[in-house]
Amino acid sequence: MPKLRHRPPKYCKAKVGKKQYAAVYLHGKTIYLGAYGSSESKVAYAKLVADFKTDTSLYVPEDKECVTIKQLMFSFLDHVEGTITSQSFGHNRSAIREVLKLYGDDMQVGDFKPSCLKFYRNELINSKRLCRNMINDRVRRVVAMFTWGVEEELVKPDTEAALKAVKSLRAGYPGTYDNPEREDVPDDVIIRTLPFMTPTVRAME
């Protein structure tokens, strides 16, 4: 299977006979861009780099039956980067990386079953690092990646449908905990902090 590229391929020099061409190497293939150093080759390279943000075929092999979770992850993250908050992007990346730690880089998307998702969820429960709502959130983010994959024809619809059948954890689920609800800030505390607030924030109060 061709090696996955997360970053755009480099602008390289390829010698053909006595001539030197600009080229990139992608999925085991050489793509020639024109004479090395020419404006033509640099324009062609710039277009190829720009396509990396929009064309998922550059991330995955032509045989989409062999798409791995790692390939799907990189395509998905590059798709959502810049369209969601940096915090949400970080949560997406953390959620999916946990899947890779458990199942490796080469697991194909079609092999990721509900039992895999539930095992992933159980590992989050056993770690005691996340409350129940956060665990449910991470599971939803993983499933959302597969949903996007269906739209891009990288994931079969029945794979996504099976993952969506996994229900969220309810309050009191064994091994989980819920963080206490935040209490309202007392009025006297708000009054004492008003002088330190901006005029806009003070007006909201």
N, C-alpha and C positions, 0 to 999 in steps of 0.2 A: 504494500500500500504506500502511495506517495507520502512523503513526510509533510506534516501539517506546517503551514506558515501562518503565524499570527501577524507578523509584521510584513510590509510589502517587500518583495525581493529587491536585491541591490542592483544598482546600475553597474554593469560589468563590461569588461573588454573581452571580446571574442575574436580570435584571429582565424580567418578563413583564407587560406592561401597566403597571398602577400598583403591582403587587406584586413583592416581592423574594424570590427563592427561593435556597436553598443548592443548589449543583450541582457536579458534576465532569464533566470532559471526557475521554472515553476512546475511542480508536480512531475519532475523528471524530464521536462521538455525545455528546449531552448527557444526563446522568443527574440527574434532580431528586430531592432528598433531603427536601424539605419547606421550611417557612418558614425564611428565613435567620436564623441565630442561635438557632433553637429547639432544645430538648432532643431533639425527634424527629429533626431533621436531623443533630444531632451523633452520636446513636446509630447512625443509618443510615450515616454516614460512617465511624465506628469499625468497623462490621461490614465495610464495603467494604475498608478498609485491612487488616483481619485476613485477609480472603479472599485478599489478594495473596500470602500465604505458602502457600496450599494449592490455589488454583484457577489452573492454567496457562492457562486460556482468557482470563484477564485480560491475559496477556502477548502473546498471539498473535492474529492476525486469525481471523475465523470460518472462513475458507477455509484449512484446515490443509495444503492442498497447497502453500501459499506460505510455509510457515515457513522463516525464514532461520536460519543458524547462530548469528547474534547473538541472535535471539529464543530459540532453544533454549538457548544459553549462559546467559542471564539467568535463565530458568526453572529450569535445572538447578542453578545456583549458589545461588539462593534456596531451592531444595528441600533441598540438603545443608548449608546454613549452619546451624550450631548442632547438627548431628548428627555432625560429624566434627571432628577437632582443627583448630585455627587454622592449623597448619603444613600439614596435608593440604589444607585449603581453599585456602591460598595456592598450593600446587602445582597444584591443579586450575585455578585462575584463570590462572596463568602459562601452563600448557599450552594452554588454549583461546584465550587472547589471541594466542598465536603463530600460530594458525590464522587468526584474523581479520586479522592483519597481512599474511598472504600472499594471502588470498582476498577480503578486503573484508567489509563489513557486510551486503551484500545477497545473498550467495550462498545459495541454497536448500539445505536439508539433503539433498534427493534428488540434487543435483548433486555432492555430495562423494563421490568414488569412491576405490577403493584407490590409484589413481595419485596422487590428491591427498594422501592420507595418507603415501604413500612420499616424495613431494616434500617435504612438511612434515618428515618424518624426516631426509631428506638435508640440509635446511637446518640442522637441529639438529647434524648430524654436522659440516657444514662450518664451523659457528660455533666449534667446538672448546671450547665453554663447558661441555659436559656429558659425563660419562663414558657408556659404553655402557649401563650399568644405568639411569642416569637418563633416557637417551633412550627406552629401552624403557618406563620408567615413565610418561613423558609421553604416549607413544603409547597406552598402556593407558588413561590417564585420558580422552583424547579419545574413544576407542571406548566407554568406560563411559558417557559423556554420551549417545551415540547409543543405547546399550542402554536407558538410562532413558527416552529419547525414544520408543522402541518401546512401552514399558509405558504411557506417557501418550498414545499414538496420535498422536504428533507426527512420528514417523519410521517409514518403511515397513520391515518386517522384512528384506526383501532388501537394503536399504541397509546395515543393521547387519551382516548375515551376510557381505556382501562385505568390509566393513572388518575383520571378525574373521579373514578369510583371510590378512591380512598378518602374516607370521611375525615373531617377535622377532629382534633382532640377536643372533647368536652370537658367542662370544669370538673375537677375531681378525678381525672384520669390517673390511674396508678403511676407513681413515679414523677408526676408533674407538679408544678407549683405555679401560683399566680401572684404577681406583685400587688401589694396593697394599692388601692386607688389613691390618687393624689388629693389631698385636702385643700380646701379654699384658703387663700392667704388671708389672715386676719386684717380687718380694716385699719387698725392702728399701725400695722407694718407698712401697708400701702401708703398711708398718710406720711409716714416718716421718710419714705423713699421718693415721694413726689418731687422734692427739690432737685434730685439727681437725674430725673428723667428729661427727655427731650420735650419740647412744647407739643409735638404731635402726640406722644404717648400720654402726656398729662391731659390733653384734651379728650382722649379716649376714656380716661377715668371719670 
